């Protein structure tokens, strides 16, 4: 039977296991992703985690923060004057916003983590930064043909894993 190796094109169904539910084995939302094994389409640890799997195989991956979304970067947590937010905007903890960063000239996604009388604290880290991420994966299909890695991914992780 064919097993996945670097350069193969694979389609994987996965779900993130919340740490509190991981022991019970209850998955959180099934998703699909297609990628080239060893490529940069998905998290490297997921991409390499399928090596040796055959279609139909299932396994769990436990990714430490450095293998997943990295450590929390304190410089991405900032306090912004409340006056800089439009008055019509309903602010609440957990709300995701797109912010313009003048120093880089780019827009970035931030999450409101605290609302004070004069300032709002926002966090630009990925919501899973600093966390252990547990995935349950199933290898759905495997393409080892020479042209397999020239295809574009049909699905991606989208950052909400």
N, CA and C of each residue as an Amber inpcrd file, in Angstrom:
protein
   483
   0.8420000  -1.1900000   0.0000000   0.0000000   0.0000000   0.0000000
   0.8810000   1.2440000   0.0000000   0.4790000   2.2630000  -0.7500000
   1.1920000   3.5270000  -0.8350000   1.0690000   4.3030000   0.4670000
   2.1690000   4.8650000   0.9430000   2.1240000   5.7390000   2.1100000
   2.6700000   7.1060000   1.7230000   2.2430000   8.1220000   2.4430000
   2.6160000   9.5060000   2.1390000   4.1030000   9.7400000   2.3890000
   4.7030000  10.4610000   1.4460000   6.1050000  10.8520000   1.5790000
   6.2580000  12.2910000   1.0810000   7.3930000  12.8930000   1.3670000
   7.6670000  14.2690000   0.9650000   7.4190000  14.4150000  -0.5400000
   6.6820000  15.4540000  -0.9280000   6.4010000  15.7330000  -2.3330000
   5.0580000  15.2090000  -2.8200000   4.4350000  14.2900000  -2.0580000
   3.1180000  13.7760000  -2.4410000   2.0530000  14.8320000  -2.1820000
   0.9970000  14.7640000  -2.9540000  -0.1690000  15.6290000  -2.7510000
  -1.1830000  14.8220000  -1.9450000  -1.6710000  15.3790000  -0.8400000
  -2.6050000  14.6540000   0.0200000  -3.8230000  15.5110000   0.3340000
  -4.8910000  14.8300000   0.6740000  -6.0980000  15.4910000   1.1900000
  -6.3410000  14.8750000   2.5630000  -6.4760000  15.7510000   3.5500000
  -6.6060000  15.3330000   4.9360000  -7.8740000  15.9320000   5.5260000
  -8.5820000  15.1340000   6.3140000  -9.6790000  15.6670000   7.1210000
  -9.1170000  15.7830000   8.5240000  -9.3820000  16.9210000   9.1730000
  -8.8230000  17.1150000  10.5030000  -9.8310000  17.8150000  11.3960000
  -9.5870000  17.6930000  12.6700000 -10.3550000  18.4590000  13.6590000
  -9.4100000  18.7860000  14.7940000  -9.6480000  19.9230000  15.4030000
  -8.8550000  20.3270000  16.5610000  -9.5480000  19.7700000  17.7860000
  -8.7610000  19.1310000  18.6250000  -9.2970000  18.5970000  19.8690000
  -9.0480000  19.6280000  20.9610000 -10.0840000  20.2030000  21.5440000
  -9.8460000  21.1240000  22.6590000  -9.2080000  20.3440000  23.7990000
  -8.3010000  20.9890000  24.5350000  -7.5880000  20.2730000  25.5870000
  -8.5460000  19.6570000  26.6000000  -9.6200000  20.3430000  26.9400000
 -10.5550000  19.7810000  27.9230000 -11.3350000  18.6100000  27.3440000
 -11.5140000  18.5820000  26.0080000 -12.2650000  17.4900000  25.3920000
 -11.3440000  16.4330000  24.7890000 -10.0300000  16.7170000  24.7410000
  -9.1040000  15.7760000  24.1090000  -9.1510000  14.4130000  24.7970000
  -9.2680000  14.4170000  26.1090000  -9.3080000  13.1550000  26.8450000
 -10.5540000  12.3510000  26.4820000 -11.6510000  13.0510000  26.1880000
 -12.8850000  12.3460000  25.8460000 -12.9170000  11.9700000  24.3670000
 -11.9680000  12.5340000  23.5720000 -11.9170000  12.2070000  22.1500000
 -13.0000000  12.8790000  21.3360000 -13.6320000  13.9190000  21.8640000
 -14.6920000  14.6070000  21.1340000 -14.0580000  15.6610000  20.2350000
 -14.0890000  15.4830000  18.8970000 -13.4650000  16.4500000  17.9980000
 -14.2910000  17.7330000  17.8810000 -13.6060000  18.7990000  17.5150000
 -14.2540000  20.1020000  17.3650000 -14.2480000  20.4920000  15.8950000
 -15.3410000  20.2320000  15.1730000 -15.5010000  20.6820000  13.7880000
 -14.5540000  20.0580000  12.7950000 -15.0490000  19.1890000  11.9460000
 -14.2390000  18.5580000  10.9080000 -13.9640000  19.5520000   9.7800000
 -12.7240000  19.5950000   9.2890000 -12.3530000  20.4390000   8.1570000
 -11.4790000  19.6100000   7.2370000 -11.3750000  20.0540000   5.9890000
 -10.5020000  19.3790000   5.0300000  -9.4360000  20.3360000   4.5340000
  -8.3000000  19.7830000   4.2070000  -7.2080000  20.5670000   3.6420000
  -6.4480000  19.6710000   2.6630000  -6.0040000  20.2780000   1.5690000
  -5.2070000  19.5740000   0.5700000  -3.8780000  20.2880000   0.4800000
  -2.7800000  19.5340000   0.4730000  -1.4620000  20.1640000   0.4570000
  -0.4090000  19.1880000  -0.0520000   0.7740000  19.7450000  -0.3220000
   1.9300000  18.9420000  -0.7030000   2.7190000  18.6330000   0.5610000
   2.9750000  17.3520000   0.8010000   3.7060000  16.9310000   1.9930000
   5.0990000  17.5630000   1.9820000   5.4440000  18.2280000   3.0970000
   6.7350000  18.8950000   3.2170000   6.7270000  20.3180000   2.6930000
   5.5940000  20.7550000   2.1270000   5.4890000  22.1150000   1.5880000
   5.0780000  23.1160000   2.6480000   4.7770000  24.3210000   2.1950000
   4.4340000  25.4150000   3.1040000   2.9610000  25.8020000   3.0460000
   2.1140000  24.9340000   2.4850000   0.6860000  25.2500000   2.3720000
  -0.0150000  25.2710000   3.7270000   0.4660000  24.4740000   4.6710000
  -0.1340000  24.3460000   6.0030000   0.9900000  24.3790000   7.0390000
   0.6280000  24.2870000   8.3140000   1.6440000  24.2050000   9.3610000
   2.6290000  23.0830000   9.0420000   3.8970000  23.3580000   9.1760000
   4.9290000  22.3730000   8.8350000   4.7400000  21.0730000   9.6140000
   4.3630000  21.1800000  10.8730000   4.1850000  19.9790000  11.6980000
   3.0170000  19.1260000  11.1980000   1.9780000  19.7420000  10.6490000
   0.8850000  18.9830000  10.0440000   1.3560000  18.3680000   8.7320000
   2.0700000  19.1590000   7.9320000   2.5590000  18.6960000   6.6390000
   3.4550000  17.4660000   6.7960000   4.3220000  17.4780000   7.7820000
   5.2250000  16.3460000   8.0020000   4.5660000  15.2390000   8.8280000
   3.4850000  15.5720000   9.5260000   2.7870000  14.5990000  10.3640000
   2.1060000  13.4920000   9.5900000   1.8760000  13.6860000   8.2970000
   1.2130000  12.6550000   7.4880000   2.1920000  11.6670000   6.8660000
   3.5000000  11.9370000   6.9620000   4.4940000  11.0360000   6.3770000
   4.3060000   9.6410000   6.9660000   4.2280000   8.6410000   6.0860000
   4.0590000   7.2520000   6.5120000   2.6120000   6.8110000   6.6290000
   1.6700000   7.7440000   6.5040000   0.2550000   7.3900000   6.5850000
  -0.2330000   6.8940000   5.2160000  -1.1960000   5.9910000   5.2450000
  -1.8460000   5.4910000   4.0330000  -3.2820000   6.0050000   4.0290000
  -3.9170000   6.1060000   2.8460000  -5.3230000   6.5300000   2.8170000
  -6.1640000   5.6690000   3.7600000  -6.9800000   6.3550000   4.5670000
  -7.8090000   5.6790000   5.5670000  -7.2040000   5.6920000   6.9560000
  -5.8830000   5.9450000   7.0580000  -5.2290000   6.0000000   8.3750000
  -5.6770000   7.2330000   9.1410000  -5.7200000   7.0930000  10.4680000
  -6.0500000   8.2030000  11.3740000  -4.9560000   8.2980000  12.4240000
  -4.7020000   9.5060000  12.8950000  -3.7560000   9.6840000  13.9960000
  -4.0100000  11.0110000  14.6760000  -3.4540000  11.1470000  15.8640000
  -3.5350000  12.4060000  16.5870000  -2.1510000  13.0250000  16.6360000
  -2.1130000  14.3420000  16.4510000  -0.8740000  15.1030000  16.5580000
  -1.0180000  16.0630000  17.7270000   0.0000000  16.1280000  18.5550000
   0.0230000  17.0960000  19.6530000   1.1500000  18.0660000  19.3420000
   0.7750000  19.2850000  18.9630000   1.7370000  20.2870000  18.5170000
   2.0250000  21.2780000  19.6430000   3.2710000  21.3730000  20.0110000
   3.6880000  22.3620000  20.9980000   3.6210000  23.7400000  20.3320000
   3.5460000  24.8230000  21.1080000   3.3990000  26.1570000  20.5010000
   4.3980000  26.4530000  19.3910000   5.6600000  26.0740000  19.5670000
   6.6670000  26.3620000  18.5350000   6.4330000  25.5680000  17.2570000
   5.6490000  24.4730000  17.3210000   5.3220000  23.6700000  16.1470000
   4.0170000  24.1370000  15.5050000   3.2770000  24.9950000  16.2030000
   1.9570000  25.4150000  15.7260000   1.9830000  26.9020000  15.3930000
   1.5000000  27.7400000  16.2920000   1.3670000  29.1700000  16.0090000
   2.3690000  30.0250000  16.7640000   3.3530000  29.4040000  17.3760000
   4.4200000  30.1300000  18.0480000   4.0440000  30.5980000  19.4450000
   5.0210000  31.2270000  20.0810000   4.8260000  31.7790000  21.4140000
   4.0720000  33.1010000  21.3080000   3.4750000  33.5060000  22.4060000
   2.8290000  34.8210000  22.4560000   3.9260000  35.8740000  22.3890000
   3.7570000  36.8370000  21.4860000   4.7260000  37.9320000  21.3460000
   4.1530000  39.1630000  22.0500000   4.7380000  39.5280000  23.1890000
   4.2060000  40.6630000  23.9560000   4.1220000  41.9690000  23.1600000
   5.0190000  42.1570000  22.1760000   4.9970000  43.4060000  21.4070000
   3.7440000  43.5270000  20.5310000   3.0210000  42.4110000  20.3260000
   1.7870000  42.4550000  19.5380000   0.5590000  42.7710000  20.3920000
   0.7760000  42.9580000  21.6880000  -0.3110000  43.3510000  22.5940000
  -0.1190000  44.8380000  22.8720000  -1.1050000  45.6280000  22.4670000
  -0.9660000  47.0880000  22.5620000  -2.1970000  47.7260000  23.1740000
  -1.9750000  48.8910000  23.7710000  -3.0880000  49.7000000  24.2640000
  -3.3030000  50.8480000  23.2910000  -4.5650000  51.0080000  22.9140000
  -4.9270000  52.0510000  21.9540000  -5.9560000  52.9560000  22.6040000
  -5.7870000  54.2560000  22.4210000  -6.7360000  55.2150000  22.9770000
  -8.1310000  54.9250000  22.4470000  -9.0960000  54.9820000  23.3210000
 -10.4800000  54.7310000  22.9230000 -10.9530000  55.7280000  21.8740000
 -10.3610000  56.9120000  21.8840000 -10.7340000  57.9680000  20.9300000
 -10.4180000  57.5800000  19.4840000  -9.5000000  56.6310000  19.3020000
  -9.1270000  56.2310000  17.9420000 -10.1340000  55.2790000  17.3080000
 -11.0940000  54.7780000  18.0780000 -12.1170000  53.8850000  17.5580000
 -13.3480000  54.6930000  17.1690000 -13.9750000  54.3680000  16.0500000
 -15.2050000  55.0730000  15.6700000 -16.2590000  54.9060000  16.7720000
 -17.0130000  55.9810000  17.0370000 -18.0030000  55.9430000  18.1150000
 -19.1140000  54.9390000  17.8480000 -19.4510000  54.7050000  16.5890000
 -20.5370000  53.7750000  16.2640000 -20.1280000  52.3060000  16.4310000
 -18.8190000  52.0550000  16.5940000 -18.3230000  50.6840000  16.6870000
 -18.5840000  50.1190000  18.0830000 -19.3250000  49.0240000  18.1480000
 -19.5960000  48.3560000  19.4260000 -18.3580000  47.5530000  19.8200000
 -17.7230000  47.9540000  20.9130000 -16.5260000  47.2710000  21.3770000
 -16.9010000  46.2170000  22.4100000 -16.3300000  45.0150000  22.2450000
 -16.5210000  43.9860000  23.2580000 -15.3060000  43.0680000  23.2530000
 -14.9710000  42.5250000  24.3990000 -13.8300000  41.6290000  24.5250000
 -14.0580000  40.4150000  23.6270000 -13.0230000  40.0600000  22.8640000
 -13.0980000  38.9340000  21.9440000 -13.3720000  39.3450000  20.5110000
 -13.8540000  40.5670000  20.3040000 -14.1630000  41.0400000  18.9480000
 -12.8720000  41.1370000  18.1440000 -12.9190000  40.6660000  16.8880000
 -11.7740000  40.7400000  15.9890000 -11.9420000  41.9570000  15.0890000
 -10.8620000  42.7080000  14.9260000 -10.8620000  43.9180000  14.1110000
  -9.6670000  43.8990000  13.1700000  -9.7530000  44.6730000  12.1070000
  -8.6050000  44.9010000  11.2410000  -8.0830000  46.2850000  11.5750000
  -6.8100000  46.3440000  11.9610000  -6.2140000  47.6150000  12.3830000
  -5.1190000  48.0140000  11.4000000  -4.9900000  49.3110000  11.1730000
  -3.9120000  49.8420000  10.3470000  -2.7410000  50.1400000  11.2670000
  -1.5650000  49.6030000  10.9410000  -0.3700000  49.8280000  11.7470000
   0.5010000  50.8290000  11.0020000   0.5750000  52.0560000  11.5350000
   1.2790000  53.1450000  10.8600000   2.7670000  52.8310000  10.6550000
   3.4120000  52.1880000  11.6410000   4.8540000  51.9330000  11.5480000
   5.2110000  51.0130000  10.3740000   4.3260000  50.0660000  10.0500000
   4.6200000  49.1440000   8.9460000   3.8200000  49.4690000   7.6910000
   2.7680000  50.2780000   7.8410000   1.9110000  50.6040000   6.7040000
   1.0100000  49.4510000   6.2930000   0.8840000  48.4450000   7.1560000
   0.0700000  47.2730000   6.8500000  -1.1710000  47.2300000   7.7330000
  -2.0910000  46.3890000   7.3060000  -3.2730000  46.1000000   8.1230000
  -3.0500000  44.7400000   8.7680000  -3.4980000  44.6180000  10.0150000
  -3.3780000  43.3340000  10.6880000  -4.6090000  43.0580000  11.5230000
  -4.8730000  41.7720000  11.7110000  -6.0140000  41.3520000  12.5190000
  -5.6190000  41.4230000  13.9840000  -6.4770000  42.0210000  14.7890000
  -6.2770000  42.0900000  16.2300000  -7.5640000  41.6550000  16.9240000
  -7.4150000  41.2830000  18.1870000  -8.5530000  40.8630000  18.9910000
  -8.5800000  41.7320000  20.2370000  -9.7520000  42.2390000  20.5820000
  -9.8870000  43.0510000  21.7950000  -9.8020000  42.1320000  23.0040000
  -8.8750000  42.4570000  23.9310000  -8.7140000  41.6230000  25.1230000
  -9.1190000  42.3380000  26.4040000  -9.1840000  43.6800000  26.3610000
  -9.5830000  44.4340000  27.5490000 -10.0880000  45.8090000  27.1180000
 -11.1510000  46.2600000  27.7610000 -11.7130000  47.5790000  27.4550000
 -11.6940000  48.3910000  28.7380000 -10.9670000  49.5000000  28.6960000
 -10.9060000  50.3970000  29.8440000 -11.6260000  51.6930000  29.5340000
 -11.6700000  52.5680000  30.4920000 -12.3550000  53.8560000  30.3180000
 -11.6690000  54.7120000  29.2530000 -10.3200000  54.6910000  29.2150000
  -9.5750000  55.5410000  28.2900000  -8.8650000  54.7920000  27.1620000
  -8.6840000  53.4840000  27.3370000  -7.9550000  52.7520000  26.3050000
  -8.5160000  51.3450000  26.1310000  -8.1880000  50.7900000  24.9660000
  -8.6060000  49.4310000  24.6050000  -7.3260000  48.6400000  24.3590000
  -7.2160000  47.4700000  24.9780000  -6.0560000  46.6110000  24.7730000
  -6.3930000  45.6010000  23.6940000  -5.5270000  45.5650000  22.6630000
  -5.7250000  44.6400000  21.5500000  -4.5270000  43.7040000  21.4490000
  -4.7810000  42.5160000  20.9270000  -3.7490000  41.4910000  20.7930000
  -3.6700000  41.0710000  19.3300000  -2.4990000  41.2290000  18.7170000
  -2.2870000  40.8530000  17.3220000  -1.7560000  39.4420000  17.1540000
  -1.5720000  38.7170000  18.2560000  -1.1290000  37.3230000  18.1680000
  -2.2450000  36.4530000  17.6110000  -1.8710000  35.3400000  16.9990000
  -2.8680000  34.3520000  16.5730000  -3.5900000  33.8800000  17.8410000
  -4.8970000  33.6330000  17.7730000  -5.6260000  33.1860000  18.9700000
  -5.0640000  31.9060000  19.6000000  -4.3500000  31.0890000  18.8290000
  -3.7810000  29.8610000  19.3750000  -2.2890000  29.9810000  19.7080000
  -1.7370000  31.1920000  19.5960000  -0.3290000  31.3980000  19.9460000
  -0.1270000  31.0500000  21.4210000   0.9680000  30.3640000  21.6940000
   1.2970000  29.9960000  23.0630000   0.5470000  28.7830000  23.5840000
  -0.2670000  28.1660000  22.7370000  -1.0820000  27.0320000  23.1790000
  -0.6410000  25.7400000  22.4920000  -0.8290000  24.6440000  23.2140000
  -0.6370000  23.3200000  22.6220000  -1.8680000  23.0510000  21.7660000
  -1.6530000  22.6400000  20.5240000  -2.7530000  22.3590000  19.5980000
  -2.7740000  20.8570000  19.3330000  -3.9190000  20.2450000  19.6060000
  -4.0740000  18.8130000  19.3490000  -5.0100000  18.6320000  18.1650000
  -4.5410000  17.8680000  17.1810000  -5.3160000  17.6090000  15.9750000
  -5.5540000  16.1150000  15.8220000  -6.7310000  15.7800000  15.3450000
  -6.9960000  14.4160000  14.9120000  -7.0720000  14.4890000  13.3960000
  -6.2420000  13.6900000  12.7100000  -6.1900000  13.7620000  11.2510000
  -6.5030000  12.3980000  10.6380000  -7.1300000  12.4520000   9.4710000
  -7.4050000  11.2600000   8.6670000  -6.9080000  11.5450000   7.2640000
  -6.1090000  10.6410000   6.7230000  -5.6320000  10.7970000   5.3540000
  -6.7100000  10.2640000   4.4170000  -7.2970000  11.1760000   3.6260000
  -8.3850000  10.8020000   2.7220000  -7.8830000  10.3240000   1.3730000
  -6.8830000  11.0320000   0.8290000  -6.3690000  10.6340000  -0.4810000
  -4.9000000  10.9940000  -0.5910000  -4.2400000  10.3170000  -1.5160000
  -2.8070000  10.4490000  -1.6990000  -2.5180000  10.3940000  -3.1930000
  -1.7540000  11.3640000  -3.7000000  -1.3690000  11.3940000  -5.1080000
   0.1480000  11.4960000  -5.1730000   0.8030000  10.4320000  -5.6380000
   2.2630000  10.4000000  -5.7430000   2.7500000  10.6790000  -7.1530000
   1.8260000  11.0420000  -8.0670000   2.2310000  11.2730000  -9.4550000
   3.1620000  12.4810000  -9.5490000   4.0320000  12.5260000 -10.5630000
   5.0020000  13.6220000 -10.6990000   4.3670000  15.0140000 -10.7760000
   3.1380000  15.1290000 -11.2840000   2.4840000  16.4250000 -11.4040000
   1.6410000  16.7830000 -10.1880000   1.6300000  15.9420000  -9.1830000
   0.7520000  16.1410000  -8.0360000   1.0290000  17.4540000  -7.3040000
   2.3030000  17.8190000  -7.1460000   2.6190000  19.0100000  -6.3480000
   2.4870000  20.3150000  -7.1170000   2.0330000  20.2620000  -8.3630000
   1.8300000  21.4840000  -9.1330000   0.4160000  22.0270000  -8.9860000
  -0.4380000  21.2960000  -8.2900000  -1.8230000  21.7260000  -8.0980000
  -1.8960000  22.7380000  -6.9610000  -2.8710000  23.6070000  -7.0490000
  -3.1170000  24.5830000  -5.9870000  -3.9540000  23.9320000  -4.8930000
  -3.7610000  24.3580000  -3.6210000  -4.6030000  23.7950000  -2.5690000
  -6.0560000  24.1880000  -2.7700000  -6.9620000  23.2540000  -2.5150000
  -8.3900000  23.5500000  -2.6420000  -8.9740000  24.0010000  -1.3250000
  -8.2770000  23.7410000  -0.2370000  -8.7360000  24.1130000   1.0850000
  -7.5320000  24.6600000   1.8450000  -7.7710000  25.4340000   2.8880000
  -6.6600000  25.8080000   3.7400000  -7.1480000  25.9240000   5.1750000
  -6.2000000  26.0100000   6.1050000  -6.5490000  26.0050000   7.5320000
  -7.2470000  27.2780000   7.9740000  -6.9640000  28.3740000   7.3310000
  -7.7180000  29.5960000   7.6210000  -7.4450000  30.2100000   8.9690000
  -6.5010000  29.6980000   9.7570000  -6.1410000  30.3250000  10.9950000
  -7.0260000  30.0870000  12.1650000  -8.1880000  29.4200000  11.9630000
  -9.0560000  29.1670000  13.0850000  -8.9820000  27.7200000  13.5480000
  -8.2320000  26.9310000  12.7880000  -7.9670000  25.5590000  13.1210000
  -8.9680000  24.9110000  13.8940000
